[in-house]
Amino acid sequence: MQTVRDAAGETYLLVKRSAESSRVRNPDTGEERYVDNDELRVVDGESPLVTAASGVPAPVRRTLGAVRDDQSLGLLAVVVDEGPLAAIDLLDAADMCESDLHGTLTEFRAAGLIEEVEVAGRRGYEATTVAVDAMGALRGGSSGPD
């Protein structure tokens, strides 16, 4: 597999090359089509796996990097749906020990999925637009722009 571009500058994954044409896949849609070989050029230095991932909306890619299991995905969903939430309320609501909760929230903050806010005079967390868009896409809706 290779990353290629056509004459119009569109990026594709090269699926199969034959003598006169090549089958390419659009990373955004997964659709495949044939293109004349003369219209394609290989993009050196661009990983085909990165090209394949580019079809997934950026907020979802960022979320997938920070969420490690169903429990952490559920925590993010709670913050998106019910936030902003005080940290003490999250500790009560989550079936996680304090250190696991803190570690997961730290990962979310580093990924730009939540931000620290004040809730009723206490430290708390609120979902960012990235997290809201990602959760919408993961739930089957559309996400915002990359």
N, C-alpha and C positions, 0 to 999 in steps of 0.2 A: 504494500500500500504506500502511496506517495501523495503529497499535497501538490495540486496543480492549479493553474489559473488559465482561464480562457482569454480570448482576445478582448473581451469586455471588462476583464479584471475580476471576474467572479471566481471565488475559490471553491475547489471541489476536492474530493478524495478520488484518486485513481483506483478503480476497482479491477479493471482488466484492460489490457492493451492488445489490440490486434494489428494487422498490417496497415489498415487505412484509418481506423477509428478506435476510440477508447470508450469504455463504459465508465462514467463518472457518477459520484453520489454527491448530492447537495447536502452539506452538513446541517443546514437549517431545517430541511424538510425530510431528509432520508430518501428522497426521490432519486431514481437513477435514470440516466439517459445516455445516448451515444453522441460523441462529439468527434469531428475530424481531428486526427492527430496534429495536423498543421495548425490548428487553433489553440493547442495546449502547450504550456511550458511548465516544467517542473519547478517548484519553489524550493530551492536549496535552503537547508537550515530550519525549515518549519516542520515540526513533528506532525505526522499524520494523526496521531492520537490527540494532539492539541487541536488540530483542525476539526476532528470529529467532535470533540467536546465543545467547540465554539457554537454548535447548534443548540446547546442548552443555554437558556437565559442566564446572564451573569449573576443575578441574585440567587438563583438555584445552585449554580456552581459554588458560590461562596458559602451557601448554607450547607451543602453536602460536605464541604471541607471541614466544617466545624461540628457537625452533628455526627456522633459516633454510634448511636443506638436509638431504639425506640423511646427510651426514657428521656434522653436529651432532646429528641425531636418533640416529645410531648411537652417538655418544659418550655421550649421555644414557642410552641403553639399556645400554651397558657399565657405567656407574656404578650404574644401578639393579640390574642383574643380578649384578655382581661386587663392588660396593663394600662397605665403604669401600676406596678405593684411594689410595695415595700418588701425589702429583703426578708424581714421576719415573717411576712405573710407567705412568701414563696417557700420558706423553710417549713412552715406549717402545712402548706398545700402539697409539697413534693414529698414523695417517698424516697428521699435521698438523705444521706448523712450530710452534715454541714460542710465537710471538706469536699465531698463530691459535688454538692450544689455550687460551692464557691469555685471549684475548678471548672465546672461546665459554664458558669456565668463568665468566668475569665476568658474562656475560649470564645464565647459568643461576643464579648466586648472586643477581643482582638480581631475577630472577623468582621466587625462593624455591624453586627446583627442587633445588638442592644446597646443602650447607653445608660449611664448612671444618672438618676434624677432624684429629686427630693419628693417624697410622698408623705403627706401629713406630718412633716417635720422629721421624717426618717429617711435613711438611705434606701433607694429603690432602683428599679430598672424599668425601662420602656423600650419597646421594639422600635427599630429604625425602619425607614421606608424599604430598605433592602430586605429585611426580614418579612415585612408585610407582603411585599411583592413575591418573594420566594414562596411563602406559605400559600398565597393565592394560586401560584402556578402549580405547586405540589398537590394542592387540593383539586386540581383540574380546571382552574380558571386560567386566565391569562396573566402574565406578569408584565410589569412596566418595561420601558426600554432598557437595553443593556447598559 
